[in-house]
Each structure stands twice: as structure tokens, then as C-alpha cells.
């Protein structure tokens, strides 16, 4: 499902226009981004939790040159699905 299909499905299920559905999705993503930018976790009931995690620095080896390189630490976004969502996917 792409973004256009998602917005069409959302607008049909919520009985709103596609433009209003787009505004809702943009608002949700903005709130999600702002929350994660502040370092907080973002939870949606019956869906899951997003949080920012720090990946440690590590050493990698380039397979073609056998040269070792240090990869610096970085922030990543982690998602953990709720049990309700997991149960729905199992069915």
C-alpha cells in the first residue's frame, strides 16, 4: 500500500475527505517527530511504541580491502508492536 492508497482508505473509513486525511497524517507525523526529537517515547494504544535508541560505536571491516573502519555512535528510531497488533497479525 502506498501513501495515496493509504489516504484513500483512511478517508473512506473515517468518512472524511482525502485532504482532511492528509492533514491528519501530516499532523500525526509532526507530533511523532517532535516527541522523538525531544527524546521521549511515543505510544499509540493497540498499535505500538516508538522510541529513540543510541547505537554504540563499532568496528567494521571492508570485505574487498580488509580495511577496518570505526563507525561512530548514532541515534536510531525503534518500534515495538503492541500485543494487540501482534495478535491481529497472527490471524
C-alpha angles and dihedrals in degrees: 000000000000128000095268092051091046093052091048092050092046093049091049094049094045095040093235134120122272089246091056090047090052090051091050093051092046090049092050093049091048092052090046092050094046092048093050091044088058089053095249128128122250118214129188113193113243090007113063150262131281121201140166116246131185116233113211123239114264143179120246130188122221103228096211099047099023087226116150119226133187115231110205122230116271142182119250135180117244125196125200116190119225121245090248091057091045090052092050091051092051091059 
